[in-house]
Amino acid sequence: MKFNVTAPNFALQSLLTHKIDHKTKPLGALGLLEQLATQLGLIQQTTTPALNLPTVLVFAGDHGIANAQVSPYPQAVTAQMVLNFLHGGAAINVFAKQNNMQLRVIDSGVNYQFLPHADLIDAKIGMGTHNFLYEAAMSPVECGDAIIHGAQIVNDEIAKGCNVFGFGEMGIANTSSASCLMSVLCNLPIKVCVGRGTGLDDEGLAHKQKVLSEALAHHQLKSDHALQVLATFGGFEIAMMMGAMLQAAEKRCVLLIDGFITTAALLVAAKLQPNILHYCVFTHCSDETGHQKMLAYLNAKPLLNIGLRLGEGTGAALAYPLVLAAANFLNEMASFESAHVSQKTS
């Protein structure tokens, strides 16, 4: 599937800046919210942006690399957490409900056969990926199918009226995938990309670094082959999320980027379509080792830095009120002229 993500027309920026600067406040007094309001206006090509039916997409998939003991949790936790999402018991359920966001849970490739459920989208590519310590995680066909499914899921939500997407994930050992993607695509040593994931101790962290170093040495890939890198080290949920991101950006939606794994999917997308970054709101800086470096590589300014490292799209849901505030102040806050307030004289 070919994507065509174009940059917004920046001719509107001067009008947005004028509108923001003439609100009843000192210049720049709302800080990052002013940049965010400008971004929303440019994405939607209007000085009165509207955020409609915000939706968090949580993609779930299992990883063969989990068999190399790179996570302290068993692979079965992926399916158990998907069931927790469906029963409304996870953090993302709480935060999405709190902020009036819709939640869609997608089985991208969990090693479990779920019963049909009204809140579950069945887009299963396979029962988990292969172990990339020895072979590519996905075939090119599987990777392509995942990307297409992600785009279709976004199209379905856009047809319902959504123009804001939060991205989240669930998959035991997916920090290993994200670390390898980061190492290759950012050309960084794996040691600075690997973190403790779901809570490895020092011995477990050293083992994880060793395993991932061996996997990178085995495949010997370069950053200019992004899709091959994705198929080799990614997961079904990461590839599907990347396809969803590209489609959402092509359709000029707002993308709320969560943490380490979600940003790794974006790294691949940005290698293919660099203009996607114009549509991305980086919601937080994760406490996972490497995420700060990943954000720096993308020249991203996260809205929050509160020690999150949960995934699930929780950062996107928690930061959404700030995104809404940016749109609301742009649309509803009085200007000096309308409020009959004197402006600064010098």
C-alpha positions as CSV (number, residue, x, y, z in Angstrom):
1,M,0.0,0.0,0.0
2,K,1.4,3.4,-1.0
3,F,0.9,6.4,1.2
4,N,1.3,10.1,0.3
5,V,1.7,12.2,3.4
6,T,2.0,15.9,2.3
7,A,3.1,18.8,4.5
8,P,0.4,21.2,5.6
9,N,0.2,24.5,3.8
10,F,2.1,26.9,6.0
11,A,0.5,30.0,4.4
12,L,-2.0,30.0,7.2
13,Q,0.7,30.3,9.9
14,S,0.8,34.1,9.9
15,L,-3.0,34.3,10.5
16,L,-2.8,31.7,13.4
17,T,0.1,33.6,14.9
18,H,-1.8,36.9,14.7
19,K,-4.9,35.4,16.3
20,I,-2.8,33.8,19.2
21,D,-0.8,37.0,19.8
22,H,-3.9,39.1,20.1
23,K,-5.6,37.0,22.8
24,T,-5.9,38.6,26.2
25,K,-2.5,37.5,27.5
26,P,1.2,38.6,27.2
27,L,3.0,37.3,24.1
28,G,4.0,33.7,24.5
29,A,2.4,33.4,27.9
30,L,0.7,30.0,27.1
31,G,4.0,28.5,26.2
32,L,3.9,25.2,24.4
33,L,0.1,25.4,24.1
34,E,0.6,28.2,21.6
35,Q,2.8,26.1,19.4
36,L,0.2,23.3,19.8
37,A,-2.7,25.5,18.8
38,T,-0.7,26.6,15.7
39,Q,0.0,23.0,14.8
40,L,-3.7,22.1,15.1
41,G,-4.7,24.9,12.9
42,L,-2.1,24.0,10.3
43,I,-3.1,20.3,10.3
44,Q,-6.8,21.2,9.8
45,Q,-6.1,24.3,7.6
46,T,-8.3,26.6,9.7
47,T,-8.0,29.2,12.5
48,T,-10.8,27.4,14.3
49,P,-9.7,23.7,14.7
50,A,-12.2,21.1,16.0
51,L,-11.3,17.9,17.7
52,N,-13.9,15.2,16.9
53,L,-14.4,11.8,18.4
54,P,-10.9,11.3,19.8
55,T,-10.0,7.6,19.6
56,V,-7.3,5.6,21.2
57,L,-6.2,2.6,19.1
58,V,-4.4,-0.1,21.2
59,F,-2.7,-2.7,19.0
60,A,-1.8,-6.0,20.6
61,G,0.6,-8.6,19.4
62,D,3.0,-11.3,20.6
63,H,6.7,-11.6,19.9
64,G,8.9,-14.6,19.2
65,I,11.9,-12.9,20.9
66,A,10.0,-13.4,24.2
67,N,11.3,-17.0,24.0
68,A,14.8,-15.6,24.6
69,Q,13.8,-14.6,28.1
70,V,14.1,-10.8,27.4
71,S,11.1,-10.0,29.6
72,P,10.4,-10.9,33.2
73,Y,6.7,-11.6,32.3
74,P,5.5,-14.7,30.4
75,Q,4.0,-14.2,26.9
76,A,0.6,-15.2,28.1
77,V,0.3,-11.7,29.8
78,T,-0.4,-10.2,26.4
79,A,-3.6,-12.0,26.0
80,Q,-4.5,-11.6,29.6
81,M,-4.1,-7.8,29.3
82,V,-6.2,-7.7,26.1
83,L,-9.0,-9.4,28.1
84,N,-8.4,-6.8,30.9
85,F,-8.9,-4.0,28.3
86,L,-12.1,-5.6,27.1
87,H,-13.4,-5.9,30.7
88,G,-12.6,-2.2,31.3
89,G,-10.0,-2.8,34.0
90,A,-6.7,-1.3,32.6
91,A,-5.2,2.1,33.0
92,I,-6.1,3.1,29.4
93,N,-9.7,2.3,30.1
94,V,-9.8,4.6,33.1
95,F,-8.0,7.5,31.3
96,A,-9.8,7.2,28.0
97,K,-13.2,7.2,29.9
98,Q,-12.1,10.1,32.0
99,N,-11.3,12.2,28.9
100,N,-14.3,11.1,26.8
101,M,-12.1,9.2,24.3
102,Q,-13.2,6.2,22.4
103,L,-11.1,3.0,22.8
104,R,-10.5,0.4,20.2
105,V,-8.6,-2.8,21.0
106,I,-7.0,-4.5,18.0
107,D,-5.8,-8.1,18.0
108,S,-2.9,-7.7,15.5
109,G,-1.3,-11.0,16.3
110,V,-1.7,-12.3,19.8
111,N,-0.8,-15.9,20.5
112,Y,-4.4,-16.6,21.7
113,Q,-7.7,-17.1,20.0
114,F,-10.2,-14.6,21.4
115,L,-13.9,-15.1,21.4
116,P,-15.8,-12.4,19.4
117,H,-16.3,-9.2,21.4
118,A,-18.0,-6.0,20.5
119,D,-14.9,-3.9,21.6
120,L,-12.3,-6.1,19.9
121,I,-11.2,-5.6,16.3
122,D,-9.9,-8.9,14.9
123,A,-7.1,-8.1,12.5
124,K,-4.9,-11.0,13.5
125,I,-2.0,-11.6,11.1
126,G,-0.6,-14.6,12.9
127,M,-0.1,-16.2,16.4
128,G,2.8,-14.0,17.2
129,T,6.0,-13.2,15.3
130,H,9.0,-15.4,14.8
131,N,12.1,-15.1,17.1
132,F,14.2,-12.5,15.4
133,L,17.3,-13.8,17.2
134,Y,17.3,-16.4,14.4
135,E,15.1,-15.2,11.6
136,A,13.0,-12.3,10.5
137,A,10.1,-11.6,12.8
138,M,7.7,-11.3,9.8
139,S,7.7,-12.1,6.2
140,P,7.4,-9.2,3.8
141,V,3.8,-10.3,3.0
142,E,2.9,-10.5,6.7
143,C,4.4,-7.1,7.3
144,G,2.5,-5.6,4.4
145,D,-0.8,-7.1,5.4
146,A,-0.3,-5.6,8.9
147,I,0.3,-2.2,7.5
148,I,-2.8,-2.4,5.3
149,H,-5.0,-3.6,8.2
150,G,-3.8,-0.6,10.2
151,A,-4.7,1.8,7.4
152,Q,-8.2,0.2,7.0
153,I,-8.9,0.5,10.8
154,V,-8.1,4.3,10.6
155,N,-10.3,4.7,7.6
156,D,-13.2,3.1,9.4
157,E,-12.8,5.5,12.3
158,I,-12.5,8.5,10.1
159,A,-15.7,7.5,8.4
160,K,-17.4,7.7,11.8
161,G,-16.1,11.3,12.3
162,C,-12.8,10.8,14.2
163,N,-10.0,13.3,13.4
164,V,-7.8,12.7,16.5
165,F,-6.0,9.3,17.1
166,G,-4.1,8.2,20.1
167,F,-1.8,5.3,19.5
168,G,-1.0,2.6,22.1
169,E,0.2,-1.0,22.2
170,M,0.4,-4.2,24.2
171,G,2.9,-7.0,23.6
172,I,5.3,-8.8,25.9
173,A,8.9,-8.3,24.7
174,N,7.9,-5.4,22.4
175,T,10.5,-3.1,24.1
176,S,13.1,-5.5,22.5
177,S,11.6,-4.9,19.1
178,A,11.5,-1.2,19.7
179,S,15.1,-1.1,20.9
180,C,16.3,-2.9,17.8
181,L,14.3,-0.6,15.5
182,M,15.7,2.4,17.3
183,S,19.3,1.1,17.1
184,V,19.2,0.5,13.4
185,L,17.1,3.5,12.3
186,C,18.8,6.0,14.6
187,N,22.3,4.5,14.1
188,L,22.9,4.1,17.8
189,P,24.5,1.4,19.8
190,I,22.0,-1.1,21.2
191,K,23.2,-0.4,24.8
192,V,21.8,3.1,24.8
193,C,18.5,1.9,23.3
194,V,17.7,-1.0,25.7
195,G,15.8,-0.4,29.0
196,R,14.3,-2.5,31.7
197,G,11.0,-2.9,29.9
198,T,8.5,-4.3,32.4
199,G,11.0,-4.4,35.2
200,L,14.2,-6.4,34.5
201,D,16.8,-6.6,37.2
202,D,20.5,-5.9,36.4
203,E,21.1,-9.5,35.4
204,G,18.0,-9.5,33.2
205,L,19.0,-6.2,31.6
206,A,22.5,-7.5,30.8
207,H,21.0,-10.6,29.2
208,K,18.6,-8.6,27.1
209,Q,21.4,-6.4,25.8
210,K,23.4,-9.5,24.9
211,V,20.5,-11.1,23.1
212,L,19.6,-8.0,21.1
213,S,23.3,-7.4,20.2
214,E,23.5,-10.9,18.8
215,A,20.2,-10.4,16.8
216,L,21.5,-7.1,15.3
217,A,24.8,-8.8,14.4
218,H,23.0,-11.7,12.8
219,H,20.9,-9.6,10.5
220,Q,23.3,-6.7,9.7
221,L,20.6,-4.2,8.4
222,K,21.0,-0.6,7.6
223,S,18.6,2.3,8.2
224,D,17.9,3.0,4.6
225,H,15.9,-0.2,4.3
226,A,13.1,0.8,6.8
227,L,10.5,-1.7,5.7
228,Q,13.0,-4.6,5.9
229,V,14.1,-3.4,9.3
230,L,10.5,-3.3,10.4
231,A,9.8,-6.9,9.1
232,T,13.0,-8.2,10.7
233,F,12.7,-6.7,14.2
234,G,9.1,-5.4,14.5
235,G,5.9,-6.9,15.7
236,F,2.5,-7.3,14.1
237,E,1.2,-4.6,16.4
238,I,4.1,-2.2,15.6
239,A,3.6,-2.7,11.8
240,M,-0.1,-2.3,12.0
241,M,0.3,0.8,14.2
242,M,2.7,2.3,11.6
243,G,0.2,1.7,8.8
244,A,-2.5,3.4,10.9
245,M,-0.2,6.4,11.6
246,L,0.6,6.8,7.9
247,Q,-3.1,6.7,6.9
248,A,-4.1,9.1,9.7
249,A,-1.5,11.6,8.6
250,E,-2.4,11.2,4.9
251,K,-6.0,12.1,5.9
252,R,-4.8,15.1,7.9
253,C,-5.7,13.9,11.4
254,V,-4.0,14.7,14.6
255,L,-1.7,11.9,15.8
256,L,-1.1,11.6,19.6
257,I,2.1,9.6,20.0
258,D,2.5,7.7,23.2
259,G,5.8,6.2,24.5
260,F,8.8,4.1,23.5
261,I,7.1,1.4,21.3
262,T,4.7,3.8,19.7
263,T,7.6,6.2,18.9
264,A,9.6,3.3,17.4
265,A,6.7,2.6,15.0
266,L,6.7,6.3,14.1
267,L,10.5,6.1,13.4
268,V,9.8,3.6,10.6
269,A,6.9,5.7,9.3
270,A,9.0,8.9,9.3
271,K,11.7,7.1,7.3
272,L,9.1,6.3,4.6
273,Q,7.1,9.6,4.8
274,P,9.0,12.3,6.7
275,N,6.0,14.7,6.5
276,I,4.2,12.6,9.0
277,L,6.0,14.5,11.8
278,H,3.9,17.6,11.0
279,Y,0.8,15.7,12.3
280,C,2.3,14.3,15.4
281,V,1.8,15.5,19.0
282,F,4.4,13.9,21.3
283,T,2.4,13.4,24.4
284,H,5.2,12.5,26.9
285,C,8.7,11.4,27.5
286,S,8.8,7.9,28.7
287,D,10.9,6.7,31.7
288,E,12.1,3.9,29.4
289,T,15.8,4.1,28.5
290,G,16.2,5.4,25.0
291,H,13.0,7.2,24.6
292,Q,14.5,10.6,25.3
293,K,17.2,10.0,22.7
294,M,14.5,8.8,20.2
295,L,12.5,12.1,20.8
296,A,15.7,14.1,20.3
297,Y,16.4,12.3,17.0
298,L,12.9,13.4,15.9
299,N,13.4,16.9,17.3
300,A,10.2,16.4,19.3
301,K,8.9,18.4,22.3
302,P,6.8,16.1,24.5
303,L,4.0,17.7,26.5
304,L,4.5,15.7,29.7
305,N,7.4,14.2,31.6
306,I,5.9,12.4,34.6
307,G,7.8,9.1,34.6
308,L,5.3,7.0,32.6
309,R,6.5,3.7,31.1
310,L,3.2,1.7,30.8
311,G,2.3,1.9,27.2
312,E,-1.3,1.1,26.2
313,G,-1.7,4.7,24.9
314,T,-1.9,6.0,28.5
315,G,0.4,9.0,27.8
316,A,-1.8,9.9,24.8
317,A,-5.0,9.8,26.9
318,L,-3.4,11.8,29.8
319,A,-2.1,14.5,27.5
320,Y,-5.3,14.9,25.5
321,P,-6.8,17.5,27.8
322,L,-3.8,19.8,26.9
323,V,-4.5,19.3,23.2
324,L,-8.1,20.1,23.8
325,A,-7.1,23.2,25.8
326,A,-4.9,24.4,22.9
327,A,-7.9,24.2,20.5
328,N,-10.3,25.8,23.0
329,F,-8.2,28.8,23.9
330,L,-7.7,29.4,20.2
331,N,-11.4,29.2,19.5
332,E,-12.9,30.7,22.7
333,M,-10.5,33.1,24.4
334,A,-11.2,36.7,23.8
335,S,-9.0,39.1,21.9
336,F,-7.8,42.4,23.3
337,E,-10.2,44.1,20.8
338,S,-13.3,42.0,21.6
339,A,-12.8,42.2,25.3
340,H,-11.9,46.0,25.2
341,V,-8.6,45.3,27.0
342,S,-5.7,47.7,26.4
343,Q,-2.7,46.1,24.8
344,K,1.0,46.6,25.8
345,T,2.1,50.1,24.7
346,S,5.8,49.5,24.4
